[in-house]
């Protein structure tokens, strides 16, 4: 499975901007969705962009799940904490499309 490291700086940038309140949630999701769309390259597929936020992360979090978690009273802070971990150690952020 390929780790799309070339998108790491952009993802870290948009996570950071969102957590600082400089970017709205809609812009965060739009940016992540644009990366996913770029990977699809016009091909109809069930593949999704997903993230492991740090080395050892056992989750596989999709853009849709990030959006959902940000609207959840239970998971909102958790997803923000995971974004913060990705910012603090950007080399640990893994980006997949499968």
C-alpha positions in Angstrom: 0.0 0.0 0.0 1.4 3.4 -1.0 1.8 6.2 1.5 1.2 9.5 -0.4 3.9 11.5 1.4 3.7 14.3 -1.2 0.4 15.4 0.3 1.7 15.5 3.9 2.7 19.2 3.9 -0.7 20.3 2.6 -2.6 18.1 5.0 -0.5 19.3 8.0 -1.0 22.9 6.8 -4.8 22.6 6.6 -5.0 20.7 9.9 -2.9 23.5 11.6 -5.0 26.3 10.0 -8.2 24.6 11.1 -7.1 24.1 14.7 -5.9 27.7 14.9 -9.4 28.8 13.8 -8.0 30.3 10.5 -9.8 27.8 8.3 -13.4 26.8 8.6 -14.5 23.2 8.9 -16.0 23.3 5.4 -12.7 24.5 3.9 -10.8 21.7 5.8 -13.2 19.1 4.3 -13.1 20.7 0.8 -9.2 20.6 0.8 -9.1 17.0 1.9 -11.8 16.1 -0.6 -9.9 17.8 -3.4 -6.8 15.7 -2.6 -9.1 12.6 -2.8 -10.6 13.8 -6.1 -7.1 14.4 -7.5 -6.2 10.8 -6.7 -9.3 9.4 -8.3 -8.4 11.3 -11.5 -11.9 11.0 -12.9 -12.2 7.2 -12.4 -15.2 5.9 -10.7 -14.0 3.9 -7.8 -14.8 2.9 -4.2 -11.4 3.9 -3.0 -11.1 6.6 -0.3 -8.4 8.8 1.1 -7.6 7.9 4.6 -5.1 8.8 7.3 -3.1 7.4 10.1 -2.3 10.4 12.2 0.9 9.1 13.9 3.2 6.2 13.8 1.5 3.3 15.5 -2.0 4.6 14.8 -4.2 1.6 14.4 -7.1 3.5 12.9 -7.8 4.3 9.3 -9.7 7.6 9.3 -11.4 8.8 6.1 -12.4 12.3 5.1 -16.0 11.4 5.7 -15.1 10.2 9.2 -13.3 13.4 10.0 -16.3 15.4 9.0 -18.6 13.1 11.1 -16.3 13.3 14.1 -16.2 17.1 14.0 -20.0 17.1 14.4 -20.0 14.5 17.2 -20.1 15.7 20.8 -18.2 12.5 21.7 -15.5 12.5 19.0 -14.9 16.1 18.2 -12.1 16.7 20.7 -10.6 13.3 19.9 -10.2 14.0 16.2 -8.8 17.4 16.9 -6.2 15.8 19.3 -5.3 13.4 16.5 -4.8 16.3 14.0 -2.6 18.0 16.6 -0.5 14.8 16.9 -0.1 14.8 13.1 1.1 18.4 13.2 3.5 17.9 16.0 5.1 14.9 14.3 4.3 15.4 10.6 6.7 12.5 9.6 4.4 10.2 11.4 1.3 11.2 9.4 0.5 8.6 6.8 -1.8 9.2 3.8 -3.3 6.3 1.9 -5.8 5.9 -0.9 -7.3 2.5 -1.2 
